[in-house]
Amino acid sequence: AGSKLREVFDKINNLLSGKPVQTEGQTVSVTQHPQGLEFVCYKLAEKFVKHGEGEVSFHHDSAFPIAVVLSGIWELHPRVGDIFLAHLHRKCPYAVPFYPARKEGTSVEEYQRMLGYEVHDSKVEEQDHFLKRMSGMIRLYAAIIQLRWPYGNKQGAHPHGLSYGWRWLAQMLNLEPLADVTAMLLLDFLEVCGSALVKQYGIQFWKTMFFIQKSYIPRIEAITSSGQMGCLSRLKSFVQKCLQEKEIPLPKGILTPSFWRT
């Protein structure tokens, strides 16, 4: 509910502003320790990324309430946003976007970690689980860049707005695609913030969609094995439908004005 989200936001904002906050039966304040504020910024940013790889990966709609809170906090406390991006880029290099190359002397295990895989006791996580986590983090990022906290002053620019999404898309399309990963990330990104990007960039965005259909999808196809076609097929049909209907559907779970009255 909108009212619940406001409570969460106010509590986080108060904590970061140095006010005493009640939690689990005790009162805490960042002023209680010289590094209190820095610690809270770090842990809070880390928590938001964990929401992306956990909650959002399983419940796509949850990207929007989480993102709108982070967007508002980022506006008032830029340090949280900076640390959030650092955590996000370390966990999901594709949010940069960046495909790490394996350097000489780097072990397989270390390289898997650089690519974003979780490695425990030399066991690498399953591909499906890896893709799900990356998907959740990209969806959260795509939601953040288009949302603003509705109760802010709205005077300044969004701290990390749609221009960053436009840049991400352009950089992504300049990279050589990776089997499995690229198709999924593009689909997630376009589903979540395609409608916001088309509003902002109009004809330029449609030219990009046409480029994806005519040039980039064939490049993904060329490196995709028959067992990895699922996501690529969904990306193809999404782009084709959007170009045919000259419209990008609003993402499922977007927060409407009526949400804030709940």
Solvent accessible surface area in square Angstrom, and as a share of the most:
residue,aa,sasa,rsa
1,A,73,0.57
2,G,0,0.00
3,S,61,0.40
4,K,119,0.51
5,L,24,0.12
6,R,103,0.37
7,E,106,0.48
8,V,62,0.35
9,F,9,0.04
10,D,69,0.36
11,K,95,0.40
12,I,30,0.15
13,N,34,0.17
14,N,49,0.25
15,L,38,0.19
16,L,8,0.04
17,S,61,0.39
18,G,23,0.22
19,K,109,0.46
20,P,94,0.59
21,V,13,0.07
22,Q,115,0.51
23,T,48,0.28
24,E,167,0.75
25,G,81,0.77
26,Q,108,0.48
27,T,65,0.38
28,V,45,0.26
29,S,20,0.13
30,V,14,0.08
31,T,103,0.60
32,Q,129,0.57
33,H,103,0.46
34,P,130,0.82
35,Q,115,0.51
36,G,10,0.10
37,L,83,0.41
38,E,77,0.34
39,F,127,0.53
40,V,28,0.16
41,C,4,0.02
42,Y,96,0.36
43,K,90,0.38
44,L,28,0.14
45,A,0,0.00
46,E,34,0.15
47,K,116,0.49
48,F,12,0.05
49,V,1,0.01
50,K,102,0.43
51,H,60,0.27
52,G,0,0.00
53,E,18,0.08
54,G,28,0.27
55,E,76,0.34
56,V,0,0.00
57,S,5,0.03
58,F,126,0.53
59,H,121,0.54
60,H,82,0.37
61,D,58,0.30
62,S,15,0.10
63,A,1,0.00
64,F,3,0.01
65,P,34,0.22
66,I,22,0.11
67,A,0,0.00
68,V,3,0.02
69,V,5,0.03
70,L,0,0.00
71,S,0,0.00
72,G,3,0.02
73,I,0,0.00
74,W,10,0.04
75,E,50,0.22
76,L,100,0.50
77,H,33,0.15
78,P,82,0.52
79,R,120,0.44
80,V,0,0.00
81,G,0,0.00
82,D,80,0.41
83,I,16,0.08
84,F,0,0.00
85,L,31,0.16
86,A,62,0.48
87,H,8,0.04
88,L,0,0.00
89,H,62,0.28
90,R,154,0.56
91,K,53,0.22
92,C,0,0.00
93,P,6,0.04
94,Y,3,0.01
95,A,1,0.01
96,V,67,0.39
97,P,11,0.07
98,F,107,0.45
99,Y,35,0.13
100,P,8,0.05
101,A,74,0.58
102,R,125,0.46
103,K,147,0.62
104,E,181,0.81
105,G,87,0.83
106,T,25,0.15
107,S,62,0.40
108,V,89,0.51
109,E,58,0.26
110,E,79,0.36
111,Y,47,0.18
112,Q,43,0.19
113,R,107,0.39
114,M,67,0.30
115,L,28,0.14
116,G,7,0.07
117,Y,36,0.14
118,E,59,0.26
119,V,8,0.05
120,H,126,0.56
121,D,139,0.72
122,S,81,0.53
123,K,155,0.66
124,V,60,0.35
125,E,28,0.13
126,E,134,0.60
127,Q,68,0.30
128,D,114,0.59
129,H,79,0.35
130,F,1,0.00
131,L,24,0.12
132,K,84,0.35
133,R,11,0.04
134,M,0,0.00
135,S,10,0.07
136,G,0,0.00
137,M,0,0.00
138,I,0,0.00
139,R,20,0.07
140,L,0,0.00
141,Y,11,0.04
142,A,0,0.00
143,A,0,0.00
144,I,0,0.00
145,I,1,0.01
146,Q,36,0.16
147,L,22,0.11
148,R,59,0.22
149,W,13,0.04
150,P,50,0.32
151,Y,89,0.34
152,G,36,0.34
153,N,108,0.55
154,K,95,0.40
155,Q,156,0.69
156,G,45,0.44
157,A,91,0.71
158,H,33,0.15
159,P,41,0.26
160,H,10,0.05
161,G,10,0.10
162,L,29,0.15
163,S,67,0.43
164,Y,73,0.28
165,G,0,0.00
166,W,62,0.22
167,R,136,0.50
168,W,4,0.01
169,L,1,0.00
170,A,49,0.38
171,Q,79,0.35
172,M,0,0.00
173,L,13,0.06
174,N,127,0.65
175,L,51,0.25
176,E,121,0.54
177,P,12,0.08
178,L,61,0.30
179,A,32,0.25
180,D,22,0.11
181,V,9,0.05
182,T,0,0.00
183,A,2,0.02
184,M,17,0.08
185,L,0,0.00
186,L,0,0.00
187,L,10,0.05
188,D,8,0.04
189,F,0,0.00
190,L,0,0.00
191,E,56,0.25
192,V,2,0.01
193,C,0,0.00
194,G,0,0.00
195,S,11,0.07
196,A,17,0.13
197,L,0,0.00
198,V,30,0.17
199,K,170,0.72
200,Q,109,0.49
201,Y,52,0.20
202,G,28,0.27
203,I,122,0.62
204,Q,89,0.40
205,F,0,0.00
206,W,51,0.18
207,K,122,0.52
208,T,25,0.14
209,M,0,0.00
210,F,108,0.45
211,F,79,0.33
212,I,0,0.00
213,Q,53,0.24
214,K,121,0.51
215,S,43,0.28
216,Y,0,0.00
217,I,6,0.03
218,P,60,0.38
219,R,82,0.30
220,I,1,0.00
221,E,61,0.28
222,A,87,0.68
223,I,80,0.41
224,T,15,0.09
225,S,62,0.40
226,S,105,0.68
227,G,77,0.74
228,Q,59,0.26
229,M,72,0.32
230,G,43,0.42
231,C,19,0.12
232,L,2,0.01
233,S,60,0.39
234,R,137,0.50
235,L,0,0.00
236,K,84,0.36
237,S,65,0.42
238,F,27,0.11
239,V,0,0.00
240,Q,89,0.40
241,K,120,0.51
242,C,3,0.02
243,L,35,0.18
244,Q,128,0.57
245,E,100,0.45
246,K,158,0.67
247,E,105,0.47
248,I,10,0.05
249,P,76,0.48
250,L,119,0.59
251,P,13,0.08
252,K,165,0.70
253,G,32,0.30
254,I,42,0.21
255,L,31,0.15
256,T,66,0.38
257,P,104,0.65
258,S,57,0.37
259,F,44,0.18
260,W,47,0.16
261,R,186,0.68
262,T,84,0.49
